[in-house]
Amino acid sequence: VQLQASGGGLVQAGGSLRLSCAASGIIFSLNDMAWYRQAPGKQRELVATITSSGITNYADSVKGRFTISRDNAKSTVYLQMNSLQPEDTAVYYCKSEYTTTRFRENNWGQGTKVTVSS
């Protein structure tokens, strides 16, 4: 299983970035997907989720600015980040989640760094 995150970089406050996470080794369409982030010295926090059926949910801190989406044909999940602020600076990780009544499998990507300058 591999989750390859990309798209991070340095951007000025108010700018935008689009993160991608390409999955392999899983049945992507059956997995819920999520983006987390971890800022220096802080715990990893949930940013956004999208279920296998396309239902989305967001942390309050990013609502209205970030959009999570998925392309099952490409086995890829995206995070469109607009109106970026310095507090969005973090390493962003994607996660796949597959859960049944008797089985659970979670996989993490390697992270992509986002730096927002003021």
C-alpha positions in Angstrom: 0.0 0.0 0.0 1.3 3.4 -0.9 -0.2 6.9 -0.4 1.9 9.5 -2.2 1.1 13.0 -1.2 2.3 16.0 -3.2 1.6 19.6 -3.9 3.0 21.3 -0.8 5.2 24.3 -1.0 5.7 27.9 0.1 2.9 30.4 -0.5 2.1 33.9 0.8 -0.9 34.5 3.0 -4.1 34.7 1.0 -2.7 32.3 -1.6 -3.8 28.9 -2.7 -2.4 25.4 -3.0 -3.8 22.1 -4.2 -2.6 18.9 -2.5 -2.9 15.5 -4.1 -2.6 12.1 -2.7 -2.4 9.2 -5.1 -3.2 5.7 -3.7 -2.0 2.3 -4.8 -2.5 -1.1 -3.3 -6.0 -0.4 -2.0 -9.4 -0.5 -3.5 -9.6 3.2 -3.5 -13.4 3.5 -4.1 -14.2 1.6 -1.0 -12.0 3.7 1.3 -12.9 6.8 3.2 -10.1 9.3 2.8 -8.9 12.1 5.0 -6.3 14.9 5.3 -4.6 15.6 8.6 -1.9 18.2 9.4 0.7 18.6 12.0 2.2 21.9 12.8 5.6 22.2 14.6 5.3 21.4 18.2 1.6 20.4 17.9 -0.4 17.3 17.7 -1.6 16.0 14.4 -5.2 17.2 13.7 -7.9 16.2 11.3 -8.5 18.7 8.5 -11.1 17.1 6.2 -12.7 13.8 5.4 -14.5 12.4 2.4 -16.3 9.1 2.6 -16.4 6.5 -0.1 -19.8 7.8 -1.1 -18.5 11.4 -1.3 -19.8 12.9 2.0 -17.4 15.6 3.2 -16.6 17.0 6.6 -14.2 19.8 7.7 -12.5 21.1 10.8 -14.0 24.4 11.8 -10.7 26.1 11.2 -10.8 25.4 7.5 -14.5 25.5 6.7 -15.2 27.7 3.7 -11.5 27.8 2.7 -10.6 24.2 2.0 -12.3 21.7 -0.2 -11.7 17.9 -0.2 -12.5 15.9 -3.3 -11.7 12.5 -4.8 -11.3 11.0 -8.2 -11.9 7.3 -7.9 -10.8 6.7 -11.5 -7.4 8.1 -10.6 -7.3 6.7 -7.1 -6.5 10.2 -5.9 -7.8 12.5 -3.2 -7.3 16.3 -3.3 -7.3 19.2 -0.9 -7.9 22.6 -2.4 -6.7 25.2 0.0 -7.7 28.8 -0.5 -7.1 31.9 1.6 -4.2 30.3 3.3 -3.0 31.8 6.5 0.3 31.4 8.5 -1.5 29.2 10.9 -2.1 26.7 8.1 1.6 26.0 8.1 2.1 22.3 8.7 3.0 19.0 7.2 -0.2 17.6 5.6 -0.8 13.9 5.6 -3.4 11.8 3.7 -5.0 8.8 5.2 -7.1 5.9 3.9 -9.6 4.2 6.1 -11.3 0.9 5.3 -13.8 -0.4 7.9 -16.1 -3.3 8.0 -17.9 -4.9 11.0 -14.9 -7.2 11.5 -12.0 -5.4 9.9 -10.3 -2.1 9.9 -7.3 -0.9 7.9 -5.8 2.5 8.0 -2.9 3.7 5.9 -0.9 7.0 6.0 1.0 8.9 3.3 4.4 10.4 3.9 3.3 14.0 4.2 3.8 17.1 2.2 4.9 20.4 3.8 2.9 23.6 3.5 4.5 26.9 4.5 2.4 30.0 4.5 4.4 33.3 4.9 2.8 36.4 6.3 
